[in-house]
Amino acid sequence: MIVFADVTLQSWLAAGIILMPILSAILLFARRKSSAHAGLVGAAASGLSLAIIAYLLITQVQGVYVLWEWAPDLNVILSWRLNQGTLAIAALVAFVGVLVMHFAGAYFGDSHKGRRAIATLSLFQASMLGLILADNLFVLFTFWELTGLCSFFLINTDADKRADTFAAAQQALIVTVGGALPMLLGFIYLASVGSASLTELYALELPVAAQTIAFLLILPGVLTKSAQLPLHFWLPGAMAAPTPISAYLHSATMVKAGLILLIYMFPVVGGTWWWSALLVPIGGFTCIWGSYRALGQDDIKLLMAWSTVSQLGLMALTIGLGTDLAIRAGILYLFAHALFKAGLFISVGGIDHAAHTRLLTELGGLRKKTPALFWFVLILSGSMAGLPPFAGFLSKELVLEKLMMMEPLIHDFAVTAIVLGSIGTVAYTARFFLGTFAGSPRGDGATRAHSPGFGFLLAPAILAALSLAAGIGAQWVDLWFLEPVSRALVGWEIDAPKLALWHGITTPLVLTAGILTAGWFLFRRLAGRGLPAGPKAFSGPVLFERFLTSSQALGGRVSHVLAGLSPSVYFGLLLVFGLVWSVPLTGSLSGFFNNSWSFGGVLVLIIQFLAIAGLILLPGRLARVFLLSVAGFTVALLYRLLHAPDIVLTQLLVEVLTAVFFALAIRFIASQESPSPIGLNWVRLAIALPIGLVGAALVFALNGQPPDPRLPDYYLEAAPTIAKGFNVVNVILGDFRGLDTLVETVVVILAALGVGGLLLGERSGRGSEAKASFMVQQLTRLILPLSFLLALALLLKGHNAPGGGFVSGLSFAVAAILAFAAFGTQAFRARIPVEPERLAVFGAVVLIISALIPMTRGEPMLTHWHGVFSPMGIFTIKWSTTLFFEIGVVLAIAGGLTAAAIKLWEIPNVQSGSGGKTP
């Protein structure tokens, strides 16, 4: 049950940050026509989220704000962790979102695909914002998985133009979801040994062993989401997505999720030795391999993708160094990378739009064709290469500064990895920039290139200006951004050197100069040639495809072996294992003889035994349906002996409907039935007897346990005082266990409506005119009004007397089936105002609305209000909002079951041939 907590303005504002893009997505999905303003809608929603974040930052909000306690016993609480750190990361996501949405509007133009893509991009943004702001680990995990699900649809956007989009989307989804499964176990482990709240975990000091277990479980989710070696291959494959989507997913959002989680978890599990032992080598090799592969790409978009892999490795290595300064350096590089990489991806889209190609072998000479884009890309490329005075230079300097303080082994490997990866970064940046803008055009597209237009230039201009401003204003970035953000995310003050463009001639500066020189030399040495990709047989996509193929082949073999077995084999195995484990229960059968049986109880048992024996031995299907109903009706008699009228009513009506549905269903079975040998039926009876004895033994064993009166006493006391009802059974279903009733009703609806889906391939005799005899029709005319009145009475009196919404719904369904069986479905449809399927769906809507309305008043979900209405003091009427919930149950159950019965009734009887009519 969802319980509203005492919420504050801050908790609602935090929810508003996420709701803004959700609302824009709903608006765009609801609009069936294409819209040229979809990008503006998405950008406006992102701007509103950014405005709320700015307000919270300015007011320096800090703390955990609970919106509601969803399942506190399961440690699931929707709460927001708001501080300068989380809000700064959320501001980055929202700010880049504004620019990407605007760019997406220009990129897609007025198209249905663009509207859907921008709507999905908004949902993705909402998921990412929720992930960043969530304080509860399980809420964070929910948003984490939503980003993966949204990315699947986003990568598959161009399915109408490219054949590889689905494979790329599937690859990204399977890899990231596969890594998230052990991460969920890590979250569960942290909740069990500490807390599910990040803030509370920060206040605890977990044992090193617990930190190690949690870190090793969480690490696969980080590696898959942030594309670390050897699980990196999905990221270049995701370039099948349109450029705006790539610009957002691979700059400020999805691939950063793993790194953001690492920063969040550092104060919790950063004390384990495995933190540096795993992250430093994995990040280092990823950095080197990404740079190497980027140098071999002809497609500049793929070049950017591999460069992202390299820089994600650099960030993982930096965070993996495991100190306060390392986290500080990683935070700075995370922001700097988001700025220049989003700008470069969007610039690639502008280049593609201007020259109609992304291949370096066909580009060149665009400086004169697109002068504005040239200057923006120059600044962004300089930041990516680590040139002063750009933001990328500051972050690279801080990383190198940290390396000088590490122990020799980690220092030597990390320096080698970063130097080699950075040399490659300089080389592929020069190859991309000079190969695109310098020299002469090498293809017709570059020759005829034109300026891409304002929609393609706005975002690169803003991001380039920010990259330049951050480098020039290093001391202000340090004072107003890096210090408060680092302090908020780590939880304590960090003693670190101040940011500046010039610290004198230092070791990091010498390393930077050497990296730039070596990178330029490598670029000149390659002379425009790309490096080989390596053996294709060992590439990530090929290995992934082999994994899928081998898994499917293995599953197919196992399925073939198991599916080829007779059902009796499965039944025999279940029987053997079940009876073996049930042997100790046989001693409980003595309760059968010790029990004082009434005459009615003995009679019920005898009838049930005879009915079940006949059910096993007799060959005819209709006879079996009849005997099954007899067994069910005797169960109702047993409930009557136990003085449970509500359950008697439910059992009787369920048995009636079961008999009807069985009778309708067996018409689909061919009339020629080969009877089972008499001996086989006796074997079945012999098997049924020990199973029945085991069931009886279990019942007697449970009956021998001392009863615990606490729960029944609570319900008996609370039903009249809290729920204002004396029918305890119905009060439990509608009040205390209302959520169970809601879910079960929805399941009944889905099952009933699913009958129609299963029968889509059958020939329907819709509007059947099959009618009963005149006498039956006249009796039906007499019975129907009484049936409907009885059902209505069961609904209205169910709160204090036997009845209730479920029983009333079953009664209406029985009456409806009787009506169309007597007069035909066409006449029945003509007399009802709405189709039963729609009635069922409307009932589900009524159920959900009545369950959620109390939350608007800050009360628990499914809270019901009660009162007394006395008009002019003449008479008194007791009222309860439980009635609306019960009405929803009635509509859902009656509509769903009636719809399913009509579907079955209108299918021609196979026993009467292809043209047979319904009976």
N, C-alpha and C positions, 0 to 999 in steps of 0.2 A: 504494500500500500504506500502511495506517495504522501508524505507529510510535509506540509509547508512549514518552513522555519520562519523565525522572526527576520524578515528580509529588510535590507536597507536600500537607500538610493543607490549606493555604490554597486550592490549586487545586481540591481536592475540595469544600471548603466553598463556593467560588464556583460550582462546578457544581451543588451542592445547592440554591443559591438558585433556580436555573432549574428543577431537577428537581422541586421540591416542587409547583408548580402543574401540571407535566406529569403527575405521579402522580395528582393530584386529578382532572385531566381524564380520565385512563385509567379511574379508578374510576367516574366518572360516566357515561362513554360505555359502559362494560362493563355497567352496571346497566340492564337493559331496562325496568324499571318506573319510574314517576315516583317522585320522592322529595321529601318536604317538608324534608329536611335537606341538600339540594344546596347551598344557600347557606352552611350551616355548614361543609360539606366544603371549599368553595372558600375561605371565610374562614380556616379552620384552616391550609390550605396556604399562603395568603398570610402568615399570622401566623408560620409556621415560617420562611419566607423572610426575613421581617422580623427574626426572632430571630437568624438566621445573620448578616444584615447588621449588626445591632447588635453582635454579638460581634466582628466584623471591625473595626467602627468603634472600639469600646472598646480593642481591642488595637493600634489604629493600624497596621494592615497597609498596606503600601505597596510596590508593585512590580508586575512582570509575572510571572504564574504560568502556565506551560505545562501543559496537561492532556495533549495528545498532538499529535504532528506528523503531520498528515494527509497533506499533499502538500508537503513542504518545497521541492521543486524548483519548484513552482508558487506558492510563497509563501502556502500555505494552512496555517496552524497555529492550532489551537484554544488560544488563550491569553487570560487574563483580565487586565485592567488594574485593579488594586485600589488605590484611594487615598481620601482623605477626600471628594473631589469625586464620583467615580463611585459610591461607596457611598452618599453622601447622596442622589443622584438615584435610585438603586435603592431606597433606603429610602422615598422619597416615593412611588414607584410601588407598592411592596408595601403601604405603610400605607394609601394610598387604596384599594388593591385589597381590603384587609380590610374596609373600610367598604362599598365597592360590592358585594362578594360578599354581605355580610350584608343589605344593602338589596335585592339581587336576589332573595335567598331570600324576603323578605317580599313583594316585588313580584309574582313569578311564582307563589308558593305551591306547592302540590303538583301539578305538571304535567310532562308529558314535554317540552314546549317549554322550560320553565324549566331542567330538568336539562341539556338539550343546550346551551342558551344559556350557562349557568354553566360547563359544561365547555369550550365554545369560548372563553369569556372567560378561563378559566385558561390555555389555550394561548396566547391573545393576550398575557396577562401574562408568561408565560415568554419569549415572543419579544421583548417590550419589555425585559425584564431582560437578556436575552442581548445585545441591541443596545447597552445602556448599558455593560455590563461588558466587551465584546469589545475586545481590543487589535488583533487582525488585521482589516484593512479588509475582506477578503473574507468573513470570518465575520460581521462587522458587517453587511455587505450581505445575507447570507443571512437573518439575523434581521430586517433591515429589510423584506425582501420577505415574510417570514412574517407580520409585523404586518399588511401589506396584504391578504394572503390571508385571515387570520383575520377582519379587519374586513369583508371581503366577506360571509362567512357571518353575522357578527353583525348587520350592517345588514339582512340579508335574514331576520332572525328572525321578524318578523311577517308573513311572506308569506301566511299563512292568513287574515289579517285586512285587509291592505292590498294594493292592486294596484300601488303605486308602489315597493315595497321592492326588487324586483329591479333596476329601472332605476336607483335610487339606489345600490345596491351595485355595479352594473356601472360606473356613472359614477365612483365613488370608486376602484375597482380600476384602471380604464383610465388615469385621470389620474395616480394615484400611481405605477403601474408604468411609464407612459410617461416620467415624470420620472426614474425610477430608472435607466433604460437609459444615458443619458449620464453619470449619476453613476458607474455601474460602469466606464465608460471612464476617468473621472477617477481612480478607485481604481487601475485597471490602469496608468495613466500615472504615478501617484505611486509605485507599486511598482517601475516600471521606472527612474525617475530617482532614487528614494530608497530607500524601504522600504515593505513592506506593514504594518509595525507602527507604530501611532500613537506609541508611546513612542520608537522609534528616529527617527521623523520629527521629533519635538520636539527631538531632539539635533542634527538637521541644520539647515543654513541654506540652503534652496533658493534658486536664482536667482529674481529677480522674474518673469522670463518664465515659468519653470516654475510658480511660484505662480499666475500669471494663468491659464495654461492649465488647471491643476487646478481652480481656483476656478470658472471659467466652465463646466466640465463638471459639477462637483458641484452648482452652483446650481439647475438644474432639479429635482433630487430634493428639495432643501430647499424650494423654492417650492411644489411640488405637495403634499408631505407636510404642510407647515404652512399650507396654504390661503392663499397670498399672491396678490394681484391679478396677473394676470387669471385665475389658476387656483384661485380660492377657492370656486367655486360648488358643488363637491362636498360641502363641509362642511354647509351648510344642508340640502342634499338628504339627507345622512346622518341627519337627524332622523327619518327613517322608522323608525329602530331604536327599540326600547323604551328608556325613560328610564335604567335602570341602565347600559345599554351606552353611551348618549350621555354619561352622567356620567363614565364611565371613559375613553372614547376621546378626549373633547374637553376634558379637564381636565389629567390628569397623564401621558397616554400618547401616543397616535398623533400628534396634532397638535403635540405638543412634540418629536417625534423630529427634525424638521428643525432646530429651534432648538438642541436638544442637539448635533446634528452640527455646527452652526455654531460653537458654543462649543468643541467638540473640535478643529475645524479652524482656529480662529483662530491658535494658535501656529504652524501649518504654512503657511497661505496668507493670513494676515491682512495681510501686507506689501504686497499688490498694491493699486494705486490703485482697481481696480474693486470692491474690497470695500465701500467707502463709497459709491462712485458709483452702484452698483446697489441695495444693500440699503436705503439711506436713502430714496430716492424710492419704491421699491416698498413698503417698510414704511409710509411716510407715507401714501400713497394708500390702501393697504389699511386703515389705521387710520381714516381719514376715511370711506371708503365703508362699512365695517362699522358704524360708529356711525350713519351716515345710514340704512342699511337696517334697523338694529335699531329705530329710531324709527318705522318704518312697519309693525311686526308686531303683529298682534292675538293670535296664539298665543304664549304666554310661553315655550314651548320654542324656537320659532323666534327669538324675541327673544334668548334666551340664545345660540343658535347664531351669530347675526350679531354679538353682542357678543364672542363668542370670536374671530371673524374680525378684529374691530377690535383686540382686545388682542394677538392674534398679530402683527398689523402693528406695533403699538407695540413689542413685544419684538424683532421683526426690525430695526426702525429703531434701537433702542437698541444692539443688538449690532453693527449696521452702522456705528455711529459709530467703531468700530475702535480703541478704546484700552482699557487695562487697567480703568479706572474704568467704561467702558461695559459691558464684559463683567461686571464686578461688579454693576452695576445690573441688567443683564439676568438674571443668576442669581437675584438677590433677587426680581425680578418674576415669574420663572418659578415659583418656589416659592409666592409669595403668590397668584398666579393659580390655581395648582393647588388650593390650599386653598379659596378662596372660590368658584371655579367648580364644583368637585365638589360642594360643599355646596349651591350654588344649583340645580344640575341635579337633585340628589336631592330638594331641597325642591320643585321643580316636580313631581316624581313624587308627593310627598306631597300637594300642592295638587290635582293631578289625581285622586288617590285619594279625597280628602276631598270635593271638589265635583263630580267627574265631568265636569270641563271644564277646558280650558287657555286659553280665550278671555277676554281682558280685558273684552270687551263683556258677558260673562256672569258675571264674578267681582265682587269687592267685598265688604267687610264681613266678611272672614274673621278679623279680629283677635279677635272675640268667639267665633268658632267653633273656632279653632285657636290659642289664646293662646301655647302653647309654640313652635309653628312660627313665629309672628309674631316673637318675640324672636330666634330663631336667624336668620331671614331678614333681620331688621333689621341684625344685626352683619355678616352676609355681604354684604349690599347696601352697607353703609357701606364695607366693605373694597374692593368693586369700584369704588365711586364715588371712592375716594381720600380718605375722611374720616378725620381723627384720632379715636381713637388706634388704628387698625387697621393690619394688615400692609400693606394696599394703599396706605395713605398713605405709609409708609416707602419703599416701592419707587418710588412716583411722585415723591417728593421727591428720591430719589437720581438718578433719570433727569433731572429738571430741573436738578439740581446739575451733572450732567455737561454738559448743554447750554450752560451758562454759560461753559464752557471751550473751546468749539469755534470754529473759524474762521468768519467772518461768513456766507459763503454757506450752508454746511451748517447753521450755527446758525439762520439766519433761516427756512430751509425746515423744519427739524426742529421748531423751536419752534412754527411755524404749524400743522404737521400734528398735533403732540401736543396743542396747545391746542384746536384744533377737534375732534379725536377725543375728547378728555377732556370737553369741553363736552357733546358728544353722549352720552358715557358717563353723566354726571350726570343728563342729561335722561331717557334711557331707563331708568336705574336707578330714578329717582323714579316714572316712569310704570309700571314693573313693580310696585314695592313698594306705592305708594299705590293703584294701580288694583286690586291684589289684596286688600289688607288694610284699606284705609280706606273710609269712606263706608258706603253701604248695599248689600246684595246686588242685583245687576242681572239675575240669572237664577235659575231654580228650583234648579239645582245648588248655587249659593252659599247660597241660602236654607236648603237642607236639609243643608248641609255638616256634617261631624263631624270629630273628631280623627282623624288618619290612623293613630295607633297607634305603639307603641314601635319596630317595625321600620323605620318611615319617619322617626323622630325622632332615633335614635341617631347616625347619621352627621352630619346637620346640627348637632347639639349639639356633637359633638367638634370638627368643623371650625370652627364659629363660635368655640368656646373657644380654639382654637389661633390663629385670626386675631386675636382680642382680646389674647391673651397675648403674641403676637409683637410687637404694636404697643406694648404697655405695657412689655415687657422689651426694648426696642430695643437697649440696650447689651449685654445678654447674647446676643441674636441675632447682633450684630456680632462679639462676642468668640468665642463657642463654635460659631458656624455659618458666617457669611458669610466671615470672614477665612480659616479653614482650607480651606473649600470652594473659594473663589476662587483661593487660592494653589495648591491641588492641580490645578485644572483649567487654569489659565494656565501654571503651571510656575515662577512667580517671585512674590516679594512685591509686593503692590500698595499703593502709598502713596495712601490715600483718606481722606476725612473720615469720622469716626465716625458711626454711626447714632444718632439721638436724636429724640424727639418735638419737642423745642424747641431750635432753634439761634439763636433771636432772630429779629428781623424781617429776612429775607433776600429776595433776588429770587425764589428758588423758592417761598417762602411767599406772597409777593405774587401770583405766578402762580397758585398753588393757590387762593387766595382768589378771584381773578378767575374762575378756571374754575368753581368751585362756584357763584358768583353768577350767571354767565352761563348755566350749565346749568340752574339753578333757574328763571331767567327764561324760557329756551327751553321748559321743561316747562310753565310757566304759560301761555306764549303759545300752545302747541299745544292746551291745554285738553282733553287726552285724545284728540285726533285724531292719526292716524298720517300720516306723510309718504308721498307717492306713491313707488311702486317704480321708476319710470322706464320707458322704452320696453321692452316685453316682448321685442320682436324682437332686442334686443341683450343680453338677459340670458344669463348663463353656460349654464344648462341648455338654452336654445333653440339657442345657437350650438354647443354640444356635440352636440345631437341632429342639427343640420344637418351637422356634421362626420361623424358616424357614417353618416347617410343618404347623403351624397355619396360617402363612401369605399366604402360597400357598392355604390352604383350604379356607380361607376367600376370596382370589382372585377368586378361582374356583366358590364359591357360588355366588359372585357378578356377575362374568362373565356369569354364567348359567342363572341368572335372567335377565340380560340385553340382553344376546345373544338370549334368547328365545322370545324377543319382535319382533314384525314386524318392518321392516324398516320404515313403514309409521308412527309408533309411534314416532321414533326419528325425522322424518321429521316434524311431527306435532308440537313437542315441539320446534324445531328450528324455525318453522314458527311463532308460537305464540309469542315466546320471541323476535324474530326479528321484527315482525310487531308492537308489543307493544312499543319497543324502537324507532321505526321509525315514530310513529304518528306525532311528532313535525315537521317532514320534509315535511308533506303533503302540507303545505303552500307554499313550493317552487315550486309546480306544476304549479303555475300561470305563471312561466317563460315559460311554453310551449306555452301559448297563446300570451305572450308578445314578443316572439321571432319572428323575420322576417325570415320566412322560404322560401327557394328557391324551385322551382319546382322539382329540382333533389333531394333535401333533403326530400320533402314530398313523392316522389316516392320511395325512399329508405326505408322510414319508413313503407309505405304500404306493400312493398314486404316483408320486415322483419316480419311484423305482420302476414301476410298470411302464410309465411313459417313456423313460429313458431307455429301458430295455427294448421297447417297441421301436423307438427311434433308431436303435442300432440294427435290429433284426429285420424290420420291414423294408421292402425294396422301393415302394412308391414314394415319389418326392412330395406329393401333396399330403400323403399320410404322415410323412416325417415332419412337415410344416405344422400339421395339426397337433402331433404329439409334442413337438417343441413348445407350442403354445400352451398345451395342457401343463407341461412342466413349469412354464412361466407363471401360469395362473395359480398353480399350487404354491409357488413362492409367495404370491400375493396373499394367499390364505395364511401362510406362515406369518407374514407381517401382521395380519389381522389378529392372529393369536397373541402376538407380542404387543398389541395395542399401539400400532404405528399407522394411523389412518392416512397421513400424508404420503408415506411410502407406499401404502396399498394403492392409493389413487394413481400415483406415478407408475407403479409396476403394471397395473391393469392397462393403462393407456399405452404404455410402451409395448406391451405384449400385443395389443390390438394392431398397433402400427407395424410392429415387426412381422406379424402374420401377413398383413397386407403387402408389405414390401417384398417378403419372400415369395408370396403368391404371384406378384407381378414379375419378379426377377426370373422365376423358373420358366417363364414363357420363352426366354431366350435360349433355353437348352433344348436340343433336338428331342423330338418325342420318342425316338428309338433309344431305349435305355437297356443296356445289357445288365441283367440282374446279377448281383454278386452271388457266388456260391454260398449255400447255406452254412457250410463249415467255416468259411471266412467270416461270416457275420458273428458266429459264435466265438471265433478267435477275438474279434473286436470287443465283444462283450466281456471276454475274459481279461482283456487288457484294460477295459474301462473300470472294472471292479477294483483292482488295486489302486488305480488313480483316485477313484472316489473315496476309498478307505484312507488314503493319504490326506486328501482334503478334509475328511471328517476328523482325522487325528489332529490335524493342524488347528481346526476349530476348537476341539476339546482342549488342546494344549493351551490355547489362548484363553479359553473360558476358565481354565483353572488358575490363571494368574489373578492376584488380588486387584480389584478395580481401583483406579485412581479417581476420586470424586471431584478433584479440583476443577477440571474443565467443564463437566456437566453442571456442577454447582454454579460456576461462573455464568454460564449461559442462562441457566434458569433464573438467576438473580438479575442479570444485565438485560435480558430480553424485555421485560416490562418496564424497567427503569430507564434504560438508555435508548432502546429502539421503540419503546411504547407499543410493543406487540406481545401477544400471549402465545402465538404459534411459534414455538422456539425453532422448529425446523425451518420454517420459511424466513424467520428473522435472521438465522445464521446465513442462509443463502443470499438474502438481499442486503444485509447490513454488515455482519461481522466477516463473512467470506464473500462479499460482493464482487471483489476482483476475480476470484475463481469463477463465479457465475458468469461474469462478463466474458472472460476468455473462453470458457466452455461453450457459451452460446455462440460466440463467433466461430468456434470450431464446427459446431453443428451446422451453421449457415454455410461455411465453406464446403463441408462434406455434402450437404444437400444440393447446393448449386453445382458442385463438382459432378453430380450425376448427369447434368446436362452436358457438361464438357465431355464426359466419357461416351455419351450417346450421340455425339455430333455426326459420327459416320453412319448412324442408322437412319433408315427411312422413317420419317415421322408422319403419323396420321393426324397432324395438328388439327384441332377442332373436330375430334371424333364425334360422330352422331350416334355411337352405340349407346343404347338405353336399356334400362331394366324393364320388367313387366309393369303393366298398369297398376297392379296391386302393390308392388314394391314402391312404385312412385308415390302412390297415395299415402302409404305408410311413412315414406321419407318426408313428405310434406308435413305430416303430423309431428315427426320426430325432430326435424331440423330446428324449428324455433325453440323447442325445449333444450336441444343440445347447445345452441348458442347462448341461451339464457343460463344454462348450467355453467358453461365456460366463463361467462361474464361474472356470475356469482362467485366462482372459484377465484377469479382475479380480485374482486372487491373485498372478499371476506378472508383472503389468504393471510392477512397480517395477524389475525386473531383467531382464525379457525382453519381447519384443514383446507388446503388449496394453495394458491400462489401463482406467480407468473408462468413458471415452467409447466405446471399441471394444466393451467388454463390454455397455454399455447398448444399443448398436446390435444386438449379437448377440441379446440377450434380446428386443428388439423384433421382429427377424426371426422368431425362434422363436415368439413369441406370435401374430404374423400368420399364420404357417403353421398354428398350432393352430386358430384360429377359422375360417380358410379351409377347413380339413378337416372340422371338427365342428360349425360354426355358432357364432354369437356367444352364443346362449343357453346352450349347453353350456359354452362357454368361461367365461362369467361365473359359472356355477354352480361351477366348479372353482377359481376364484381367490378368495382371502380378502378382497380389497379392490378397489374400483374403480380402474382405471388413473389416472383424473384425480387421485384422492386420493393415490395412490402418487407421482405426479409432484410434487404440492405437498409431501408429506412429504419427498421427496428434496431439494427446495429448502430446507426447514427444516433438514435434516441438514447440508447444505452451509454454510448461514449460521452455524449453531451451531458447527460444527467450525472455521469460519474465525475466529469471535469468541472462542472459549474461551481461546486463548493471551493475549489482551489482559488477561484477569483476573489473569494472573501477570506483567503488566508487559512482555510480549514482543510483537514485531510481529504484526499480524494475519496469519493463515495460516501461522504458524510450526508446524512439525511436529517431534515428538519421536521418537527412535529408540532402540532398545535390544535386548538379547538376553535371552531367557528360557530357562533350562536347568533343567527340573524334575529334582531329585535327581542332576544331572550325567549323566543317561542320554542325552539328546539335546538339541540346541540349536535354539531357534526364534528367528528374528529378527523383531522386531515394529516397526511404525511407525504413528503416528497418521494418516499419509497415507491409510491404508486407509479410515478413516471418511469422509474427503473423497471418496475414489473411490466409496465405497458411495453417497454422496449423489448423485454424478454418474450412477451406474448407475440408481438409482431414478428420478431426474428424467428422464433420456433415455428409458429403457424405458417408463415410465409415460406420458410425454407423447406419444411417437410411437405407442404402442399405442392410446391413447385417440383420437388423431386418425384412425388407420386404422379403428377400429371405427365411428366416426361416419360416415366415408365409406362403409364397407361396408353399414351399416344403412339408408342412404338408397336407396329403390327406384330401379331403373335406368330412366331416362327413355326409353331406346330401346325398352323393352319395354312402354311404355304406363303409364298411371297406376297400374295395379295390378301392375306388374311386380315380380318378386322379385330379390333380389340374386343374382348368379351364384355 
